[in-house]
Amino acid sequence: MSLWICGDSTNAAERVYVALNGIAIVYHDDPTITQTGSWTEWIIPLEAFVDQGLNLANVTSITLGLGNRANPTAGGSGMLYFDDIRLYPPAP
């Protein structure tokens, strides 16, 4: 899975996550990604979701979020863009 993120230098550093079906969650390694003012690709191996018990044939929702998915808190302000969410076939 691939997606592109673009933030703003005035944003607070915050963990970005992708959740599939609300149960399989992968966090970006670098919380300063929210402060990066240029488009940055985030590549997530699908195995990261499968290892959490997700059946990729039954994905019904994709959630993009900030912070701790398990313990959400009221957030701050700022601008963060997501674009080009894609799935690629496995390499031969």
N, C-alpha and C positions, 0 to 999 in steps of 0.2 A: 504494500500500500504506500502511496506517495501523496503528500500534500505540501503546499507552499504556504509559508507564513511571512507576514510583514508587520512589524510593530512600529514603535516610535520611541525615541530616546527618553521621552518624558514619562513613559510607562514605568510602573514598578516592576521589578523582576518577579515573575510568578510562574509556577509550573503549568505547562500546557498539557492537556491530555486528550486522547481519543478513546471513546468507549463504544463498543459494539454491543447492541442489544441491552445496554445499560449494565452489563455484568463483566465483560472482559475489557480491562482498562490498561492502557499503555501511556506512560508519562514521558515527555521529552526530557532528555538528560540535562539540558541547560536552561535554567529558569530565566536567563537573560535574553532568551529568544524573543521575549515580548518587547525588548528594547531595541531590537535590530531593525534599522530603518530600510533595509533592502530585502528583497524577496529571498527567502532561504528554504530550500527543500528539506523536508523531513521524510525519511524513508523508514517505514515500519515493517519488519518482516511479519508476514501473516502468522507465522509460527508463534509469535508473541501472544496472539489471541487464542490460537489453538491450544497452547500450553495451559491456558486458563479454563479449558473445557468447552470452548465455543465451537459449535459446528458451523463452519463457514457456509454451508448450504442453506442455513436458516437465519441469515442476518436480516433483520427487519428495521434496524435503526442504527444510525451513526450519530454520536454526540461529540461535539468539540467543546472543551471547557477549560477553565483556569482554576487553579487552586487544588484543593483536596476533594476529590469526588465523593469520598466516604464521609467527609465532615465539612460540608459547604458553609461558608461564611459570607456575609454581605461584602461586596467588593468595592473597589475604588473606581477610578475613572481612567479613561484613556482610549486608544484606538488600536485595534488588532484586526488584521485582514487574513482570511484563509481563502485559498483558491486552488483550482486544479486538483481536486481529490480524485485519485486514480488507482486502479488495480492493474497490475501487470502480471502476465502469465509467468510461471516459474521458468527459469533459464533451462535450456535443454541439456 
